[in-house]
Amino acid sequence: VALIIMCLGGMIPLATFVCPMFATLTGLTVFRICGKKIAWCWYVVVAFLSALMAPDKEAAAVFVFLGYYPFVKPWFDKLRFGWILKLLLFNCAIGVMYFLLLKLFGMSELAGEYAELGLLGGAVMILLGNVTFFLLVAFIVSCSTALFVSVMRESMHLVLTRDNMEAAAKLTFGNVL
């Protein structure tokens, strides 16, 4: 599902930033049901396939550099100043991503797009990126996690224990093979 979402990124202009966010939310489901190990494997596979197959390479790069966020968010939430680390993570990841896209991969069309914005426009874009990341992505990940756990417990009358999740992960992995 995440790969399909990433492949839709080339069809809609604003999808460059929206599709990676939605793909990341599918990873949240994998993380909650199957645990850390399988979620990290899922992330690596989806990131690799997105980089190869997604028509919008900028969207694929956003997923590669931030698609793991739901897996590290619980760790940040435990820290006293976790929001500072989240801010640092986002800005460093985006900075490295655009540096690599521009310098290593030679995506000069990106430089042209952002040059049109000018210095003030670029600063506003960075500010909006930070606000969007914190208010939208962090909030959506937190709400989605709470909603997912609540719905799973109520609708399936399940007790979400480690044993139940490991059995489900093994069954799912066996069906994929």
N, C-alpha and C positions, 0 to 999 in steps of 0.2 A: 504494500500500500504506500509506504513512504517513497519508494522509487517512482511510482506512478505520480504521486504528488510532485516530486522533484521534476519529472518530465513535463508536467503542465506549466512549469515556470517560464518557458519560452513563449507561451501563448498570450499571457496577460502582462501588460507593462509593469504593474506594481508587484507582480508575483516574484520578482527577484528577491524580495525580503520576506514575503508572506509564505511562499511555498516551503522554504527551509524551516520556518517556525511551525507550520502544520506537520511537516515530516518529523520534526523533533518531538511533537506531541504523540505521534505514533510510537516513538521510541520510549516515551514515558510508560505507555501501556506494556511494552515488552519488559521494561525495567520492573514494574510493579508485579507482573505475573511471573516472570521467569527469573528474576534476580539480576545481580550485577554482572556476573560472568557472561551470561547469554546476551544481556543488553549491550555490553561492550563489543561482543562479536557482531551483533546486529548492526551497531553503529559503524564498525569498520567495513562491513560488507556494503551497507547502504551508501556510505561515503565514497567508497571505491567505485561502485556502480554508478552513482550519481556523477562523479567526475568523468566517467567514461561516456555515459549515455544521455545525461541531461542536456538539452539544447542551450540552456542559459548557464554558461560556465561560472558567471558571477554568483548565481544562486547556488550552484553546486559548491563553490568555494565557501559561501556563507555556512552551508550545512557542514562541510568538512571542518571548519574552524569553530563552529558553535553548536553542532548537533548533539554533542555529548552533555550539554548543560544540565538536563534533568538528572543525569547520573551524579554530578558533582554538587548540585544545589543543596541536597540534604547536609552535606559536609559543611558548606558555607553557612547554612542556617544555624548550625550549632555554635559557630564562633561569635564572639562578642561584636567584632567589627567585620563580620562577614560581608556586609554590603560594600565595604571598601575593596575587598578582594574580588567581589563580583564585578565592580566597576573596573578594576584593574584587568581582570580576565577579559571582559568584553572589549575594552579599548586596545589591549595588547593583541588579542586575537584578530580584531578587525584591522589594526595597523599592519601587522605581519601579513595578513591575507592580501590587502591591497598592495603592499610593497612587492610581494611575490607575483601577484597578477600583473602588475605594471612592469617590473624589472626583469623577473625571471621568465614569465610567460609572454611578455611583450604585448599585452592587451592594450594597445595605444588608444583604442576607441574609448576605453574607460577614462583615460587621461583627458581626452577631448570632452567627454560628458561632464566631468567634474571641473574642468577649466572654465566651462561656460557659466558655472555657478559663481565663480569668483571667490575671493577670500571670505567674505561675509557669508555667502551661500554655503561654502564648505563648512564653516563654523556652525551654522544653523543645522546643517545636515548631521554633523557629529553630535550636536546637542540633542536633536530629535532622535537619533539612533540610540543614545543613552537613555533618554526618557522612555522610548518605546521598549527598549530591552528591559528596563526595570519595572515599569508600570504594567506593561502588557505581558511580556514573556514570563517574568518572574511570578506575576499574579496568576496568569493562566496555568502555569505549571503547578503552583500551589493549589489552586482551586480544582484543577483536573485530577490531581492526586487524591484529594479529599473526596471528590465526587466518585471517582473510580472505585476506591476502597469501599465507600458506603453502598454504592449500587451493587457491587459484587457480593457483599455480605448479605444484603437484603434480598436480592432477586434469586440468588442461588442457595441461600441458607448455608453459606460456607463459613467456616472458620479459617481465616487465612493464616495458616501456620507454615513454617518452613518446609515441612514434609509434604504438605499439599501442593505447594508451589513447585517443589523439586519434581514431584511426580508429574505435574502438568507440563513442566518444561521438558522432561524426558519424553513424554508422549508426543508433544508438539515437535520436538527435534526428530523423533523417530518417523513421524508422518512426513516431514519435509524430505528426509532421505529416501 
